[in-house]
Amino acid sequence: MKITAPTKFAFRLRQYFTDHLPRVRGMSAHTVHSYRDSLVLFLRFLASQRKCQVHDLEIGNIEPDHVLAFLAHLEEVRKNGVTTRNVRLAAIHAFFRYVGTYHPEHLDRVQRILGIPFKRARQRVIEYLERDEIEAILSRVSRASRDGRRDYALLATMFNSGARVQEIVDLQARDLQLIRPFQIRLFGKGRKERFCPIWPQTARVLRDHCAERQMDLRSDVRIFLNHRGEPLTRFGVRYILAKHLDRARADVATLTRKRLHPHSMRHSTAVALLRSGVDLVTISQWLGHASPNTTNRYATIDLEMKRRAIARVKPVGRSNSSWRKNQSVLEWLETL
């Protein structure tokens, strides 16, 4: 059987994922997987368009029109939103930026691909849970079963810490400090480490959870497991939150109007901290934001704070300007 040598494109792809991203760039495994998923989708689409196998593709086969067709396929066929479309394009940009440094003969093609712009996405209103809504959800979690007690510990920790979903599913026993001062250690984007204080009530719930699971708090075992004893995934957390949201919606009318997901718990923590008088810089550090500018959006979404602000402002009285005879329209407008 004849064994063919890998193409230049295949060689570059392998080097990109095995050496450049993890070793040179120091990207986390989650980032590498995200880039991998985007390029797998793109290569499969490209091979189907060219009616060939993925291993037959070469750098010279890929044109900007192919990338544009792929992006249109994501939105029109796969029904992906603009945000997902832009994430896929960012991964393609990153790979071809790397290709351009090793293959200057393809620099013109690479530059034209890098010139494909991101699409402007409509900014959705950030949905978050009010404190009474969170209490309603937690109160309806049945703690009679082992899974119910896990769900309660999971949701309480998410609200207390404002952790990202991936940070929560990655949480290990050795990351917990359940003696004073109570805190947990989180690893965010780029493996940035931060410590988050937790309430005594949350520490007690986590202590009971770990004791029931017979976890050694010095070990690297994951805190939150599914019913098969395997670490929870992001999709598992989404399912757990959705399940308890459905139960709470029957009694809490405001929940029926909200589009909620696990990241909403993080937004809820930020709004609760803001209402408590915590400054934005501290909230930014609490949530592990790379820049305080990311945190500034929370200052614009809390309607209750906006209502209190407008109540402190003296209302503007009605204008007494009236139309005078022989007065031009422009002169009248200037008197308003």
C-alpha positions, 0 to 999 in steps of 0.5 A, a space after each residue: 500500500 502506497 503511503 502518501 506524504 502529508 500536504 503542506 496544509 496538513 503539516 501546518 495544521 498539525 504544527 499549529 495545534 500541537 506546537 504553536 497554540 499550546 507551546 508558543 502561544 500558551 493557549 488553554 486546552 479550552 481555547 485549542 478545542 474551540 479553534 479545533 471545532 471551528 476549523 473542523 467545520 470549515 475543512 469539512 465544508 470546504 471538502 464538500 464544496 470541492 468534492 474531495 477529501 479533507 486530506 487532499 486540501 492544499 493552502 492554494 485551494 482556499 480562497 476568500 470566497 470559500 470563507 465567505 461561503 462557509 460563513 453564509 452556510 453557518 448562518 443560513 443552513 446551520 442557523 448560527 447567530 452572528 456571535 457564533 459566526 464571528 467566533 468561527 471567523 476569528 479562528 480562521 483568521 488566527 490560523 491563516 495569520 500563522 500560515 502567512 508567517 511560514 508561506 510568504 508565497 501565499 501572503 496575498 491570499 492570506 491577507 485577503 482572508 484576514 480582510 474579511 470583516 466581522 459582522 456587527 452583532 445586535 446587542 441583546 439585553 443582559 438577562 439576570 435574576 433578581 435576588 428573590 428569583 434566585 431564592 425561589 429557584 433554590 427553595 424549589 430544589 429538592 434536597 431529599 436526593 443526592 443529585 438534588 443536594 448536588 444541584 443546590 450546592 452547584 447553583 448556590 456556588 455559581 451565584 455566590 462566586 459569579 464563576 463562569 460555567 467552565 470554571 465551575 465544572 473545572 473546580 477541584 476539591 483542593 480549590 476549596 478553603 472551607 475554614 475561615 476565611 472561606 474562599 474558592 480558587 478559580 482558573 479563568 480564561 488563559 488559566 488566570 488564577 483568582 480567589 473568590 470569597 464565599 459566604 459561610 452558608 455556601 461553605 457549609 453546603 460545599 462541606 456537606 456535599 464533599 463529605 457526602 461524596 467522601 472527597 479528600 479536600 487535598 485531592 484534584 477530584 472534581 467537585 461536581 459530578 453527574 450521576 455516573 460519577 463523571 465530571 459535569 459538563 457545561 451542557 450538564 449545568 445548563 440542563 440542571 439550571 433549566 430543570 429548576 427554572 421550569 419548576 420555579 416558573 410555575 410560581 414566579 411570573 417574572 421568570 417566564 419573561 426572561 431568556 436565562 442560561 448558566 451565564 445569567 447567574 454570573 450576570 446576577 452576581 455582578 448586579 447584586 454586587 453593584 446594588 450593594 455598593 461594590 465599585 466596578 473595579 472590585 467587581 471586575 476583579 471578582 469576575 475575572 474580567 481582563 478589563 474593567 471596561 467589560 464590567 461597565 455594561 452592568 452599570 447600564 442594565 439595572 433598571 432599579 438603579 436607573 429609577 432611583 437615579 432619575 428620582 433624584 433629578 428635578 423634573 424639567 418643567 414644560 416650556 412656556 414658549 408660545 408662537 408670536 406673530 411675525 416670528 419665524 419658525 427658526 426663531 421660535 425653535 431657538 426659544 424652546 
